[in-house]
Amino acid sequence: MKHLLTLLALLISLSIYAQQETEIGRYKLRMKKSSQDTVYMKIGETKTILKKGWTITESKGGVTVQRILLKDTVITNKKDVPVRVTVNWKIGEVKHSDDSPDKLYLNPYHFISPQDSTLNNKSYLKIPDNGYVTLERSYVKWNAITIPFAIRLALNDTIGSKITTDLKIGASFSYNVNWETFKNRRLKAKKTVKGISGGIGFGFSKVILNSSSTSLLNTPYKNEEDGLAFFVAPGIGLNLKGFQINFSYGWDFPITDNTNDWNYANKGYFGIGLGVGLDVFGK
């Protein structure tokens, strides 16, 4: 019972961590890709001359008023101008919404060189109707992880290889590379994500000790009881929309004394797991 409470406490801890930032990363804008070699920024100007005697309408403090111009007036407005991408840009955040599905807004990293100071503005890529833009994103991520299936190798002639279903709950640190595709469906903005990752997972394993799982002892257990182990599992994964399908090789290290009697204590296994972004718990 106390081991189940430990696992429950772990889940509560993970939900608390979910309120914190779980990713650190950036996008890359590739100058050699035709869909990414030109961005648009509001750094240009248009000037409009309003003639003396014209009547203009203005809104001030929520009130609409009209007035007659007493002299010629020049109004300056910002306009979008194309900017050629001559080096690969680092992008901090992007925004793609149903309000403007034909535009992918970019927040580039700060340009340090004085000659590039005008580039420190919000910009956007154009996405043609029913077209798309794919950006590469690399980041380090902190995930909740579970490894429900373990492929355990044969121990001897009588205990062969087997697939076990275990209760393993923990966390993982991983380096990820994603390819995020932003699609313009005219009325809708769509996004798909594919990627790969590599990292290490760790956490707690519930171990069931009985006559079968302690058969290597001179006197196997007669009554079933629970044990607790700590697992470490480096591996690789596939990223699909906030989830990771993980393939790992791990070990279970005993925490409670009785887990030392387990047939698979400290022995390696192949794991198939599922990683879920901690922000899934926090929202």
N, C-alpha and C positions, 0 to 999 in steps of 0.2 A: 504493500500500500504506500509506504513512504517513497518508493521509487517512482510510482505514478505521480505523486505530488511533486517530485522533482521535475518530471517532464512537464507537468502543468505550469510550474513556475518558469520553466524555460520558455514556454509559449507566451506567457504574460510578458516576459522580458523582451522577446522579439517584437511584440506589438508596441512596446514602449519605444524601442529603437526605430520602429517604423515612422515615428513622428520626426525623425531626423533626416538630413540629407543622406541618400543612399548611393549616389552616383557622382563621380567626378570625371568629366570627359569633354570632348570637343568634336565638332564636325570639320571636315576638310573640303575646301572648294578647289577643284582641280582645273587649272588653267587650260589643259589640253583637251578637255571635254567640251564639245560645242554647246551643250546645254548649260554649262557653268562658266563660260569664258567672258560673259558680259553680265554685269549687275546694273541696277538702276538706283540712283540716289537723287534726293531733292537738294542738289547743290547748284542748280542753274537758276536763272532769273528771267522773267518776262516783265516788260514794262508796258503799261497801258496809259495813254493820255486821255484824261477826261477834260472836255472843253468847258470854258467859262460859260455859265448860263444853263448848263445841263442840270436836270433834277435827279438827285440820287436818293436811294432809300437805304437807311441804316438801321441796325438794331442796337440799342444801348440800354443796358440794365433790364432787358426783357421787354422793352418798349420799341416799337417800330416808328421811325420818324422819317420825314422827307425834308430835304433842303436843297437850295439852289446854289451851285458853285459860283463863287464870286471871282474866281480866277482859274486858269488852267492848272490841273493837278495831275501829277504822275503817280500811279500806283504800281508798286513792285510786288510781284508774286513769285514764290518758289516754284520751280518746275523740275520734273524728273529728267535726268540726263544719263545716257549710257556710259558706263565706266568699264574699260577693258581690264580683265584680270590677267596680269602679266606674271604673277607668281602665285603659288598655291596659298590660299588664305586659310587662316584658322577662324572658325566660327564658334561663338559661345552658345547661342541659342537660336532656334528657328521657330517660326510661327506660320501655320497653314490652316486657314479656317474657311467655313462655308461662305463667309462674307466676301472673300476674295479668293476663290479657288484657283484663279489664274496667276496668283502671286505667292511666292514663298519668301516671307520676310526673314532677313538675316541680321544678326547682331554680331559683327566681326570683333575679333580681339583687337585691342587698342594698337594702333600703328604708332610706333615710337619715332620714326624718322620725321623731321619737320616737313619735308617735302611731300609726305603722305598724310599730313594732318587733315586735309579735306575729306579723307576717306573714313574718318572716325564718325560715321553717320549710319543710321539705320538704312538698309538697302533691301532690294528684293530681286529675285530671279523671276523671269516670266515663264509660265508653264502654258504651252499651247492647249487649245481645246482638245479634250480626250487624250492629252499627252501626259508626260510625267518627267520628273527630275529625281535622280537617285544620288544621295550624298553618303559618303563614308563617315561613320562615326566611331571613334575609339574612346573607351572609358574604363575606369575601374569601378567595380560594383560590389556592394555588400548585400547578400541575399539570404533569405530564409531557405532552408533546404530540407528535403526529406528523401531518404533512400529506402523505398519500400521493398525492393527486390535485391537479393544478394546471390550471386553464383559462387558457391563454395566448392573448392576443389577436394578431390578424394583424400582422405586421411590415411587409409590403409586398404587392404583387400576386402574388408567387410563394410567399411564406411565409404561409399562412393561419392562422386560429385553430385551435388543437389542444388536446387533453387529454393531459397528460403524467403519467407515474407517476414520482415523484421520491422519493429517500430523504432525508427531512427529519426530524430529531429535535431536540427542544428542550424548552422549558418555557413556561408562560404564567402571567400574573397576571390574575385576573378577579374582577369583582363579580357575585355570584349572588343570585338570588331563587328560592327553592324553595317548593313547596307539598307538605308531607309529610303523608300520610294514614296514620293508625294505626287498624287495623281489629281488632275483637273477633270472632274466630271461635269463641268459647266455649272451645275447647280449644287454640287457637293464636292468637298475636299476629302480625298481618301488617302490613307497611309498604310503601307505594308512594311514589315520589318523582317529581315533575315540576317543571321549572323552566326559567328562562332566564338567560343570562349575557352579559356584555360585557367585553372585555378586550383584551390584546395578547399575542401569542406571539412567541418569538424562539428562534433556535438555529442549527444547522448544516445545510447542504445539500450532498449529494454531487452533483457535476456531471460528466456524461460528455461529453467533448469529442471530436468526430469530424468527418468531412467535412460531415455534415448540420447539426450544431449550431453549426458555425463558418462556415456558407456565406456569411455577409455579409463575410467577409475577402476581400481580393484573392487570397490564397492560402490556401484552407481546409486544415485539418489532413488529412494523409493517414493517419496512425496514430492510433488511439484512445488517450486518456489521461484520467485523473481530475483533477478540480479540486475546490476547496472554496469554498463561499460561506456568508455569514451572512445568515439571513433574518429579516425583521421583518414581522409580519402582525397588524394589529388586526382585530377581528371580533366576531361575536355567536355564541351557541351555545344548544343545547338540552341540558338536564341530565336524565339518566335513570339513576338508581341508581348514582352514582359515576362515570359516564362523561359526556363532553361531545361532542356532534356539533357541530363548529365550521364556520362559514362566514366566510371572511376575504378581505381584499385585502392582498396582500403584495408584497415586493420581495426579490430576492436580490442581495446586495452581495458582490463578489469579495473573497476572502481571498488565494488564491494568484494569482500573476501570470498564469498561463495562463487563469484564469477570466475575465479581462478580454476574452478573444477570443470568449467565448460569446455567441451571438446574443441571449440574454435577460438578459444582465448589466444590473443596475440597472433593469430594466423590470418593470412591475407585472403581477400575475396574480390571478385568483380562486382561492382554495384551499378544499378540502373536507378537514377534518381530524378527528382523534379525540383527545380529551383524556382521560387516565386519572389518577385521584387517585394521588398519589405513595405513599399508604399501601398501594396495591395491590402495589407493588414491595417494600415493607418488611415485609409479613406473609406 
